[in-house]
Amino acid sequence: GAQKLSTAGAAEKFLNESKGAQYTVKDITVKDGKRTPSAPFTTSTLQQEASRKLGFSAKKTMQVAQKLYEGIDVGGETLGLITYMRTDGTTLAADSVDSIRKLIGEKYGAKYLPPKPIIYKSKSKNAQEAHEAIRPTDINLLPEKLAKNLDADQLKLYDLIWKRTIACQMESVVFSIVSAKITTKDEKFSARANGSTILFDGFYKVYQEGVDEE
């Protein structure tokens, strides 16, 4: 069985013993894997991602989102650019899904568009279903179109929301996952090496969720 090396001494001993050994690749398995996009933003997931990707505090994220929600002057009229920012719902209005899907087909091509809309259901039993997920009010207002109307922080947050919203209706990422078992001749040492390559980038074309540092 695999042993965990719990002390520096044990790890050093293991390294020294394994240095001179002869290794063979025992078996290789290849399988395809899929990653589906994350649900569109709720208040908490927006705060997490804005913290990871933009370095915003939760408070700052809400202040900037509030402004985007209340409205920004775009060409002489005040437009609310995102839906209500206090929500734990992950649903999207049907007409917004239609326009998101239309844009995906036009901007990225048919292969990025799933045959049917992806439906997200709220996890919590008593989620305020009254509120949708956080999304742009008009997905056709591309972030680059609004660059001159928004300040730097507003543009960064709007861009994040826009990308997450587009991604949530895009095709899955398809991986090829290769796993190899490597052992020494006497089978005293074995290791497993994993690697994956992307066969189809799917929603990664637009957006990749951040991960918290260990």
MARBA-3410 file (N, C-alpha, C, O; in Angstrom, 1 decimal):
214
0.8,-1.2,0.0,0.0,0.0,0.0,0.9,1.2,0.0,2.0,1.2,0.4 ~ 0.3,2.3,-0.4,1.0,3.6,-0.4,1.3,4.1,1.0,0.5,3.9,1.9 ~ 2.5,4.6,1.2,2.8,5.1,2.5,3.0,6.6,2.4,3.5,7.2,1.5 ~ 2.5,7.3,3.5,2.6,8.7,3.6,4.0,9.0,4.3,4.3,8.3,5.3 ~ 4.7,9.9,3.7,5.9,10.3,4.4,5.7,11.4,5.4,5.4,12.6,4.9
5.7,11.1,6.7,5.3,12.1,7.6,6.4,13.0,8.2,6.1,14.1,8.8 ~ 7.6,12.5,8.0,8.7,13.4,8.6,9.8,13.7,7.5,9.8,13.0,6.5 ~ 10.5,14.7,7.7,11.6,15.1,6.8,12.6,14.0,6.6,13.1,13.7,5.5 ~ 12.9,13.3,7.7,13.9,12.2,7.7,13.4,11.1,6.8,14.2,10.6,6.0 ~ 12.2,10.7,7.0,11.6,9.6,6.2,11.6,10.0,4.7,11.9,9.1,3.8
11.3,11.2,4.4,11.3,11.7,3.0,12.7,11.7,2.4,12.9,11.3,1.3 ~ 13.7,12.1,3.2,15.0,12.1,2.7,15.6,10.7,2.5,16.2,10.4,1.5 ~ 15.2,9.8,3.4,15.6,8.4,3.3,15.0,7.8,2.0,15.7,7.1,1.2 ~ 13.7,8.1,1.8,13.0,7.6,0.6,13.7,8.1,-0.7,13.9,7.4,-1.6 ~ 14.0,9.4,-0.7,14.6,10.0,-1.8,16.0,9.4,-2.2,16.3,9.0,-3.3
16.8,9.2,-1.1,18.1,8.6,-1.3,18.0,7.2,-1.9,18.8,6.8,-2.7 ~ 17.1,6.4,-1.3,16.9,5.0,-1.7,16.4,4.9,-3.1,16.7,4.0,-3.9 ~ 15.6,5.9,-3.5,14.9,5.8,-4.8,15.7,6.4,-5.9,15.4,6.3,-7.1 ~ 16.8,7.1,-5.6,17.6,7.8,-6.6,18.2,6.9,-7.6,18.2,7.1,-8.8 ~ 18.8,5.8,-7.1,19.6,4.9,-8.0,18.7,3.8,-8.7,19.2,3.1,-9.5
17.5,3.8,-8.3,16.6,2.7,-8.8,16.3,2.8,-10.2,16.3,3.9,-10.8 ~ 15.9,1.7,-10.8,15.4,1.6,-12.2,13.9,1.6,-12.2,13.3,0.9,-11.5 ~ 13.3,2.5,-13.0,11.9,2.6,-13.0,11.2,2.1,-14.3,11.8,2.2,-15.4 ~ 10.1,1.6,-14.2,9.3,1.2,-15.4,7.9,1.8,-15.2,7.4,2.0,-14.1 ~ 7.3,2.1,-16.4,5.9,2.6,-16.4,5.0,1.3,-16.4,5.0,0.6,-17.4
4.3,1.1,-15.3,3.6,-0.1,-15.1,2.3,-0.1,-16.0,2.1,-1.0,-16.9 ~ 1.4,0.8,-15.7,0.2,0.9,-16.6,-0.2,2.3,-16.8,0.0,3.2,-16.0 ~ -0.8,2.5,-18.0,-1.3,3.8,-18.4,-2.8,3.8,-18.6,-3.3,2.9,-19.4 ~ -3.5,4.6,-18.0,-5.0,4.7,-18.4,-5.3,6.1,-18.9,-4.7,7.1,-18.5 ~ -6.1,6.1,-20.0,-6.5,7.4,-20.6,-8.0,7.4,-20.5,-8.7,6.5,-21.0
-8.6,8.5,-20.0,-10.0,8.6,-20.0,-10.4,10.1,-20.3,-9.6,11.0,-20.0 ~ -11.6,10.3,-20.9,-12.0,11.6,-21.1,-12.8,12.1,-19.9,-13.5,11.4,-19.2 ~ -12.6,13.4,-19.6,-13.4,14.0,-18.5,-14.0,15.2,-19.0,-13.6,15.8,-20.0 ~ -15.0,15.7,-18.2,-15.7,16.9,-18.6,-15.8,17.8,-17.4,-15.9,17.4,-16.3 ~ -15.8,19.1,-17.7,-16.0,20.1,-16.6,-17.2,21.0,-17.1,-17.1,21.6,-18.2
-18.2,21.0,-16.3,-19.4,21.8,-16.7,-19.2,23.2,-16.1,-18.5,23.4,-15.1 ~ -19.7,24.3,-16.7,-19.5,25.6,-16.2,-20.2,25.8,-14.8,-21.1,25.0,-14.4 ~ -19.7,26.7,-14.0,-20.3,27.1,-12.7,-21.6,27.9,-13.0,-21.8,28.5,-14.0 ~ -22.5,27.8,-12.0,-23.7,28.6,-12.0,-23.4,30.1,-12.1,-22.3,30.5,-11.7 ~ -24.4,30.8,-12.6,-24.1,32.3,-12.6,-24.0,32.8,-11.2,-24.4,32.1,-10.2
-23.6,34.0,-11.0,-23.2,34.5,-9.7,-24.4,34.8,-8.8,-25.5,35.2,-9.2 ~ -24.2,34.4,-7.5,-25.0,34.8,-6.4,-24.2,35.9,-5.6,-23.0,36.1,-6.0 ~ -24.7,36.5,-4.6,-24.0,37.5,-3.9,-22.6,36.9,-3.4,-21.6,37.4,-3.5 ~ -22.7,35.7,-2.8,-21.5,35.1,-2.1,-20.5,34.6,-3.2,-19.3,34.8,-3.0 ~ -21.0,34.0,-4.3,-20.0,33.6,-5.3,-19.3,34.8,-6.0,-18.2,34.7,-6.4
-20.1,35.9,-6.2,-19.5,37.1,-6.8,-18.4,37.6,-5.8,-17.4,38.1,-6.3 ~ -18.7,37.7,-4.5,-17.7,38.2,-3.6,-16.5,37.3,-3.6,-15.4,37.9,-3.5 ~ -16.7,36.0,-3.6,-15.5,35.1,-3.6,-14.6,35.4,-4.9,-13.4,35.5,-4.8 ~ -15.2,35.4,-6.0,-14.5,35.6,-7.3,-13.9,36.9,-7.4,-12.7,37.1,-7.9 ~ -14.6,38.0,-7.0,-14.0,39.3,-7.0,-12.8,39.5,-6.1,-11.9,40.2,-6.3
-12.9,38.7,-5.0,-11.7,38.7,-4.1,-10.5,37.9,-4.7,-9.4,38.4,-4.7 ~ -10.8,36.8,-5.3,-9.7,36.0,-5.9,-9.1,36.7,-7.1,-7.9,36.8,-7.3 ~ -10.0,37.2,-8.0,-9.5,37.7,-9.3,-9.2,39.2,-9.3,-8.3,39.6,-10.0 ~ -9.9,40.0,-8.5,-9.7,41.4,-8.5,-9.1,42.0,-7.3,-8.7,43.1,-7.2 ~ -9.0,41.1,-6.2,-8.5,41.6,-4.9,-9.5,42.5,-4.2,-9.1,43.3,-3.4
-10.8,42.5,-4.6,-11.8,43.3,-3.9,-12.2,42.7,-2.6,-12.3,41.5,-2.5 ~ -12.4,43.6,-1.6,-13.0,43.1,-0.3,-14.5,42.9,-0.6,-15.1,43.4,-1.6 ~ -15.2,42.1,0.2,-16.6,41.9,0.1,-17.4,43.2,0.0,-18.3,43.4,-0.8 ~ -17.0,44.1,0.9,-17.7,45.4,1.0,-17.5,46.2,-0.3,-18.5,46.8,-0.8 ~ -16.3,46.2,-0.8,-16.0,47.0,-2.0,-16.8,46.4,-3.2,-17.4,47.1,-4.0
-16.8,45.0,-3.3,-17.6,44.4,-4.4,-19.1,44.8,-4.3,-19.6,45.1,-5.4 ~ -19.7,44.9,-3.1,-21.1,45.3,-3.0,-21.3,46.8,-3.4,-22.3,47.1,-4.0 ~ -20.3,47.6,-3.0,-20.4,49.0,-3.3,-20.4,49.2,-4.8,-21.2,50.0,-5.4 ~ -19.4,48.6,-5.5,-19.3,48.7,-7.0,-20.5,48.1,-7.7,-21.1,48.7,-8.6 ~ -21.0,46.9,-7.2,-22.1,46.3,-7.8,-23.4,47.2,-7.6,-24.2,47.2,-8.5
-23.5,47.8,-6.4,-24.7,48.7,-6.2,-24.8,49.8,-7.2,-25.8,50.1,-7.7 ~ -23.6,50.3,-7.5,-23.6,51.4,-8.5,-24.0,50.9,-9.9,-24.7,51.5,-10.7 ~ -23.4,49.7,-10.3,-23.8,49.1,-11.6,-25.3,48.8,-11.6,-25.9,48.9,-12.7 ~ -25.9,48.4,-10.5,-27.3,48.1,-10.4,-28.1,49.4,-10.5,-29.1,49.4,-11.2 ~ -27.7,50.4,-9.8,-28.5,51.6,-9.7,-28.5,52.4,-11.1,-29.5,52.9,-11.5
-27.4,52.3,-11.7,-27.4,52.9,-13.1,-26.2,53.7,-13.3,-25.6,54.4,-12.5 ~ -25.7,53.7,-14.6,-24.5,54.4,-15.1,-25.0,55.2,-16.3,-25.8,54.7,-17.1 ~ -24.4,56.4,-16.4,-24.8,57.2,-17.6,-24.1,56.6,-18.8,-22.9,56.6,-18.9 ~ -24.9,56.1,-19.7,-24.4,55.6,-21.0,-25.0,56.4,-22.1,-26.2,56.2,-22.4 ~ -24.2,57.2,-22.8,-24.7,58.0,-23.9,-25.9,58.8,-23.5,-26.9,58.9,-24.3
-25.9,59.5,-22.3,-26.9,60.4,-22.0,-28.1,59.8,-21.3,-29.0,60.5,-20.8 ~ -28.2,58.4,-21.2,-29.3,57.9,-20.4,-28.7,57.0,-19.3,-27.7,56.4,-19.4 ~ -29.4,56.9,-18.2,-29.0,56.1,-17.0,-29.5,54.7,-17.2,-30.7,54.5,-17.2 ~ -28.5,53.8,-17.3,-28.8,52.4,-17.5,-28.4,51.5,-16.3,-27.2,51.6,-15.9 ~ -29.3,50.8,-15.7,-28.9,49.8,-14.7,-28.3,48.6,-15.5,-28.9,48.0,-16.4
-27.0,48.3,-15.2,-26.3,47.4,-16.0,-26.3,46.0,-15.5,-26.1,45.0,-16.3 ~ -26.6,45.8,-14.2,-26.8,44.4,-13.7,-28.0,44.2,-12.9,-28.7,45.2,-12.5 ~ -28.5,43.0,-12.8,-29.6,42.7,-11.9,-29.3,42.9,-10.5,-28.1,43.1,-10.1 ~ -30.3,42.7,-9.6,-30.1,43.0,-8.2,-29.0,42.2,-7.6,-28.9,41.0,-7.8 ~ -28.1,42.9,-6.8,-26.8,42.2,-6.4,-26.9,41.5,-5.0,-26.0,40.8,-4.6
-28.1,41.5,-4.4,-28.3,40.7,-3.2,-29.2,39.6,-3.5,-30.4,39.7,-3.5 ~ -28.7,38.4,-3.8,-29.5,37.3,-4.2,-28.7,36.0,-3.9,-27.5,35.9,-4.0 ~ -29.5,34.9,-3.5,-28.9,33.6,-3.5,-29.5,32.7,-4.5,-29.3,31.5,-4.5 ~ -30.2,33.3,-5.5,-30.8,32.5,-6.6,-29.8,32.3,-7.7,-29.0,33.2,-8.0 ~ -29.9,31.2,-8.4,-29.0,31.0,-9.6,-29.8,30.8,-10.9,-29.3,30.4,-11.9
-31.1,31.2,-10.8,-31.9,31.1,-12.0,-31.7,32.3,-12.9,-31.3,33.4,-12.4 ~ -32.0,32.2,-14.2,-31.9,33.3,-15.1,-33.3,33.4,-15.8,-33.9,32.4,-16.1 ~ -33.7,34.6,-16.1,-34.9,34.8,-16.8,-34.8,34.2,-18.2,-33.8,34.2,-18.8 ~ -35.9,33.5,-18.7,-35.9,32.8,-19.9,-35.4,33.7,-21.1,-34.7,33.3,-22.0 ~ -35.9,35.0,-21.1,-35.6,35.8,-22.3,-34.1,36.2,-22.2,-33.5,36.4,-23.3
-33.5,36.3,-21.0,-32.1,36.6,-20.9,-31.2,35.4,-21.4,-30.2,35.6,-22.1 ~ -31.7,34.2,-21.1,-31.0,33.0,-21.6,-31.0,33.0,-23.1,-30.0,32.6,-23.8 ~ -32.2,33.3,-23.7,-32.3,33.4,-25.2,-31.2,34.3,-25.8,-30.5,34.0,-26.7 ~ -31.1,35.5,-25.2,-30.1,36.5,-25.8,-28.7,36.1,-25.5,-27.8,36.4,-26.3 ~ -28.4,35.4,-24.3,-27.1,34.9,-24.0,-26.7,33.8,-25.1,-25.6,33.8,-25.6
-27.6,32.9,-25.3,-27.4,31.8,-26.3,-27.2,32.4,-27.7,-26.3,31.9,-28.4 ~ -27.9,33.4,-28.1,-27.8,34.0,-29.4,-26.4,34.6,-29.5,-25.8,34.4,-30.6 ~ -26.0,35.3,-28.5,-24.7,35.9,-28.5,-23.5,34.9,-28.6,-22.5,35.1,-29.3 ~ -23.7,33.8,-27.9,-22.6,32.7,-27.9,-22.5,32.2,-29.3,-21.4,32.1,-29.8 ~ -23.6,31.9,-29.9,-23.6,31.4,-31.3,-22.9,32.4,-32.3,-22.2,32.0,-33.1
-23.2,33.7,-32.1,-22.7,34.7,-33.0,-21.2,34.9,-32.8,-20.4,35.0,-33.7 ~ -20.9,35.0,-31.5,-19.5,35.5,-31.1,-18.5,34.3,-31.1,-17.3,34.5,-31.5 ~ -18.9,33.2,-30.6,-18.0,32.1,-30.5,-18.2,30.9,-31.4,-17.3,30.1,-31.6 ~ -19.4,30.8,-32.0,-19.7,29.7,-32.9,-20.6,28.6,-32.3,-20.6,28.4,-31.1 ~ -21.2,27.9,-33.2,-22.2,26.8,-32.8,-21.6,25.8,-31.9,-22.3,25.2,-31.1
-20.3,25.4,-32.1,-19.8,24.3,-31.3,-19.7,24.7,-29.8,-19.5,23.8,-28.9 ~ -19.8,26.0,-29.5,-19.7,26.4,-28.1,-21.1,26.5,-27.5,-21.2,26.8,-26.3 ~ -22.1,26.2,-28.3,-23.5,26.4,-27.8,-24.1,25.0,-27.6,-24.3,24.2,-28.5 ~ -24.5,24.7,-26.3,-25.2,23.4,-26.0,-26.5,23.4,-26.8,-27.1,24.4,-27.1 ~ -27.0,22.1,-27.1,-28.3,22.0,-27.8,-29.4,22.7,-27.0,-30.3,23.2,-27.7
-29.4,22.6,-25.7,-30.5,23.2,-24.9,-29.9,24.1,-23.9,-28.8,24.0,-23.5 ~ -30.7,25.1,-23.4,-30.2,26.0,-22.3,-29.9,25.1,-21.1,-30.5,24.1,-20.8 ~ -28.9,25.6,-20.3,-28.5,24.9,-19.1,-29.3,25.6,-17.9,-29.3,26.8,-17.8 ~ -30.0,24.8,-17.2,-30.9,25.3,-16.1,-30.1,25.1,-14.8,-29.7,24.0,-14.4 ~ -30.1,26.2,-14.0,-29.4,26.1,-12.7,-30.5,26.2,-11.6,-31.4,27.1,-11.7
-30.4,25.4,-10.7,-31.4,25.4,-9.6,-30.7,25.9,-8.3,-29.5,25.6,-8.1 ~ -31.4,26.7,-7.5,-30.8,27.1,-6.3,-30.6,26.0,-5.3,-31.5,25.1,-5.2 ~ -29.5,26.0,-4.6,-29.2,24.9,-3.6,-30.0,25.0,-2.4,-30.6,24.0,-1.9 ~ -30.1,26.2,-1.8,-30.9,26.3,-0.5,-32.4,26.2,-0.8,-32.9,26.7,-1.7 ~ -33.0,25.5,0.2,-34.4,25.2,0.1,-35.3,26.5,0.0,-36.2,26.6,-0.8
-34.9,27.5,0.8,-35.7,28.7,0.9,-35.0,29.9,0.2,-35.2,31.0,0.6 ~ -34.3,29.6,-0.8,-33.6,30.6,-1.6,-34.6,31.7,-2.0,-35.8,31.3,-2.3 ~ -34.2,32.9,-2.1,-35.1,33.9,-2.5,-35.3,33.8,-4.0,-34.6,34.5,-4.8 ~ -36.2,32.9,-4.4,-36.3,32.6,-5.9,-36.9,33.9,-6.6,-36.8,34.0,-7.8 ~ -37.3,34.8,-5.8,-37.8,36.1,-6.4,-36.7,36.8,-7.1,-36.9,37.4,-8.1
-35.5,36.6,-6.7,-34.3,37.2,-7.3,-33.6,36.2,-8.2,-33.3,35.1,-7.8 ~ -33.3,36.7,-9.4,-32.4,35.9,-10.3,-31.0,35.9,-9.8,-30.6,36.6,-8.8 ~ -30.2,35.2,-10.5,-28.7,35.3,-10.3,-28.3,36.7,-10.7,-29.1,37.5,-11.4 ~ -27.1,37.1,-10.4,-26.5,38.4,-10.9,-26.0,38.3,-12.3,-25.1,37.5,-12.6 ~ -26.6,39.1,-13.2,-26.2,39.0,-14.6,-26.3,40.4,-15.2,-27.0,41.3,-14.6
-25.7,40.6,-16.3,-25.9,41.9,-17.0,-27.4,42.0,-17.4,-28.0,41.0,-17.8 ~ -27.9,43.2,-17.3,-29.3,43.4,-17.8,-29.4,43.2,-19.3,-30.5,42.8,-19.8 ~ -28.4,43.6,-20.0,-28.3,43.4,-21.4,-27.0,42.8,-21.8,-26.0,43.5,-21.8 ~ -27.0,41.5,-22.1,-25.7,40.8,-22.4,-25.0,41.3,-23.7,-23.8,41.2,-23.8 ~ -25.8,42.0,-24.5,-25.2,42.6,-25.7,-24.4,43.9,-25.4,-23.7,44.4,-26.3
-24.5,44.4,-24.2,-23.6,45.5,-23.8,-22.3,44.9,-23.4,-22.0,44.6,-22.2 ~ -21.4,44.6,-24.4,-20.1,44.0,-24.1,-19.2,44.9,-23.2,-19.3,46.2,-23.3 ~ -18.4,44.3,-22.4,-17.6,45.2,-21.5,-16.8,46.2,-22.3,-16.7,47.4,-21.8 ~ -16.2,45.8,-23.4,-15.4,46.8,-24.2,-16.2,48.0,-24.7,-15.7,49.0,-24.9 ~ -17.5,47.7,-24.9,-18.4,48.8,-25.3,-18.6,49.8,-24.2,-18.9,51.0,-24.5
-18.5,49.4,-23.0,-18.7,50.3,-21.8,-17.5,50.9,-21.2,-17.5,51.6,-20.2 ~ -16.3,50.6,-21.8,-15.1,51.0,-21.3,-15.0,52.5,-21.0,-14.4,52.9,-19.9 ~ -15.6,53.3,-21.8,-15.5,54.8,-21.6,-16.5,55.3,-20.6,-16.5,56.4,-20.2 ~ -17.5,54.5,-20.3,-18.6,54.9,-19.4,-18.4,54.5,-17.9,-19.0,55.1,-17.0 ~ -17.5,53.5,-17.7,-17.3,53.0,-16.4,-15.9,53.4,-15.8,-14.9,53.5,-16.6
-15.8,53.5,-14.5,-14.4,53.6,-14.0,-13.7,52.3,-13.9,-14.4,51.3,-14.2 ~ -12.5,52.2,-13.6,-11.7,51.0,-13.7,-12.3,49.8,-12.9,-12.4,48.7,-13.4 ~ -12.7,50.1,-11.6,-13.3,49.1,-10.8,-14.6,48.6,-11.3,-14.9,47.4,-11.3 ~ -15.4,49.5,-11.7,-16.8,49.2,-12.3,-16.6,48.3,-13.5,-17.3,47.3,-13.7 ~ -15.6,48.6,-14.4,-15.4,47.9,-15.6,-14.9,46.4,-15.3,-15.4,45.5,-15.9
-14.0,46.3,-14.3,-13.5,45.0,-13.9,-14.6,44.1,-13.4,-14.7,43.0,-13.7 ~ -15.5,44.7,-12.5,-16.6,43.9,-11.9,-17.6,43.5,-13.0,-18.1,42.4,-13.0 ~ -17.9,44.5,-13.8,-18.9,44.2,-14.9,-18.4,43.1,-15.8,-19.1,42.2,-16.2 ~ -17.1,43.2,-16.2,-16.5,42.3,-17.1,-16.5,40.8,-16.4,-16.8,39.9,-17.2 ~ -16.3,40.8,-15.1,-16.3,39.5,-14.4,-17.8,38.9,-14.5,-17.9,37.7,-14.8
-18.7,39.7,-14.2,-20.1,39.3,-14.2,-20.6,38.9,-15.7,-21.2,37.9,-15.9 ~ -20.1,39.7,-16.6,-20.5,39.4,-18.0,-19.9,38.0,-18.5,-20.6,37.2,-19.1 ~ -18.6,37.8,-18.1,-18.0,36.5,-18.5,-18.6,35.3,-17.9,-18.8,34.3,-18.5 ~ -18.9,35.4,-16.6,-19.5,34.3,-15.8,-20.8,34.0,-16.4,-21.2,32.8,-16.5 ~ -21.6,35.0,-16.8,-22.9,34.8,-17.3,-22.9,34.1,-18.7,-23.7,33.2,-19.0
-22.0,34.6,-19.5,-21.8,34.0,-20.9,-21.4,32.5,-20.7,-22.0,31.6,-21.3 ~ -20.4,32.3,-19.8,-19.8,30.9,-19.6,-20.9,30.0,-19.1,-20.8,28.8,-19.5 ~ -21.8,30.4,-18.3,-22.8,29.5,-17.7,-23.7,28.8,-18.7,-24.4,27.9,-18.4 ~ -23.8,29.4,-19.9,-24.6,28.8,-21.0,-23.8,28.2,-22.1,-24.3,27.9,-23.2 ~ -22.5,28.0,-21.9,-21.6,27.4,-22.9,-21.3,25.9,-22.7,-21.6,25.4,-21.6
-20.8,25.3,-23.7,-20.5,23.9,-23.7,-19.4,23.6,-22.6,-18.6,24.4,-22.2 ~ -19.4,22.3,-22.1,-18.4,21.9,-21.2,-17.0,21.8,-21.8,-16.9,21.8,-23.0 ~ -16.0,21.9,-20.9,-14.7,21.7,-21.3,-14.4,20.2,-21.3,-14.9,19.5,-20.4 ~ -13.8,19.7,-22.4,-13.5,18.2,-22.5,-12.0,18.0,-22.3,-11.2,18.6,-23.0 ~ -11.6,17.2,-21.4,-10.2,16.8,-21.1,-9.9,15.4,-21.5,-10.8,14.6,-21.5
-8.6,15.2,-21.8,-8.1,13.8,-21.8,-7.2,13.7,-20.6,-6.3,14.4,-20.4 ~ -7.6,12.7,-19.7,-6.8,12.5,-18.5,-6.0,11.3,-18.6,-6.5,10.2,-18.8 ~ -4.7,11.5,-18.5,-3.8,10.3,-18.6,-3.2,10.1,-17.2,-2.7,11.0,-16.5 ~ -3.2,8.8,-16.8,-2.7,8.5,-15.5,-1.7,7.3,-15.7,-2.1,6.3,-16.3 ~ -0.5,7.5,-15.2,0.5,6.4,-15.3,1.0,6.0,-14.0,1.2,6.8,-13.1
1.2,4.6,-13.8,1.8,4.1,-12.6,3.2,3.8,-12.9,3.5,3.1,-13.8 ~ 4.1,4.3,-12.1,5.5,4.1,-12.3,6.1,3.4,-11.1,5.8,3.8,-9.9 ~ 6.8,2.3,-11.3,7.3,1.5,-10.2,8.8,1.2,-10.4,9.3,1.2,-11.6 ~ 9.4,0.8,-9.4,10.8,0.3,-9.5,10.7,-1.1,-9.8,9.7,-1.8,-9.6 ~ 11.9,-1.7,-10.3,11.9,-3.1,-10.7,11.4,-4.0,-9.6,10.7,-5.0,-9.8
11.9,-3.7,-8.4,11.6,-4.6,-7.2,10.2,-4.2,-6.6,9.7,-4.8,-5.6 ~ 9.5,-3.3,-7.2,8.2,-2.8,-6.8,8.2,-2.2,-5.4,7.2,-2.2,-4.7 ~ 9.4,-1.8,-4.9,9.5,-1.2,-3.6,8.9,0.2,-3.6,8.3,0.6,-2.6 ~ 9.1,0.9,-4.7,8.6,2.3,-4.8,7.6,2.4,-6.0,7.9,1.8,-7.0 ~ 6.5,3.0,-5.8,5.7,3.3,-6.9,5.1,4.7,-6.8,4.9,5.2,-5.7
4.8,5.3,-7.9,4.3,6.6,-7.9,3.2,6.7,-9.0,3.3,5.9,-9.9 ~ 2.4,7.7,-8.8,1.3,7.8,-9.9,1.5,9.2,-10.5,1.6,10.2,-9.7 ~ 1.6,9.3,-11.8,1.7,10.6,-12.4,0.4,10.9,-13.2,-0.1,10.0,-14.0 ~ -0.2,12.0,-13.0,-1.4,12.4,-13.7,-1.2,13.6,-14.6,-0.5,14.5,-14.2 ~ -1.8,13.6,-15.7,-1.7,14.8,-16.5,-3.0,14.9,-17.3,-3.6,13.9,-17.6
-3.3,16.1,-17.7,-4.5,16.2,-18.5,-4.3,17.3,-19.6,-3.6,18.3,-19.4 ~ -4.9,17.0,-20.8,-4.8,18.0,-21.8,-6.2,18.3,-22.2,-7.2,17.5,-22.1 ~ -6.4,19.5,-22.7,-7.8,20.0,-23.0,-8.0,19.6,-24.5,-7.3,20.0,-25.4 ~ -9.1,18.9,-24.7,-9.5,18.5,-26.1,-10.4,19.5,-26.7,-10.3,19.8,-27.9 ~ -11.2,20.1,-25.9,-12.1,21.2,-26.3,-12.3,22.2,-25.2,-12.6,21.8,-24.1
-12.0,23.5,-25.5,-11.9,24.5,-24.4,-13.3,24.9,-23.9,-13.3,25.5,-22.8 ~ -14.3,24.7,-24.6,-15.7,25.0,-24.1,-15.8,26.4,-23.5,-15.3,27.4,-24.0 ~ -16.4,26.4,-22.3,-16.5,27.7,-21.6,-15.2,28.4,-21.1,-15.2,29.6,-20.8 ~ -14.1,27.6,-21.1,-12.8,28.2,-20.8,-12.4,29.3,-21.8,-11.6,30.1,-21.5 ~ -13.0,29.2,-22.9,-12.7,30.2,-23.9,-13.0,31.6,-23.4,-12.4,32.6,-23.8
-14.0,31.7,-22.5,-14.4,33.0,-21.9,-14.0,33.2,-20.5,-13.6,34.3,-20.1 ~ -14.1,32.1,-19.7,-14.0,32.2,-18.2,-13.5,31.0,-17.5,-14.0,29.9,-17.8 ~ -12.6,31.1,-16.6,-12.2,30.0,-15.7,-12.3,30.5,-14.3,-11.8,31.5,-13.9 ~ -13.0,29.7,-13.5,-13.2,30.0,-12.1,-11.9,30.0,-11.3,-11.1,29.2,-11.5 ~ -11.8,31.0,-10.4,-10.6,31.1,-9.6,-10.6,30.0,-8.6,-11.6,29.5,-8.2
-9.4,29.7,-8.0,-9.3,28.8,-6.9,-8.6,29.5,-5.7,-7.7,30.3,-6.0 ~ -9.0,29.1,-4.5,-8.4,29.7,-3.4,-7.0,29.1,-3.2,-6.8,27.9,-3.5 ~ -6.0,29.9,-2.8,-4.7,29.4,-2.6,-4.7,28.5,-1.4,-5.4,28.8,-0.4 ~ -3.9,27.5,-1.5,-3.8,26.5,-0.3,-3.3,27.3,0.9,-3.2,26.7,2.0
END
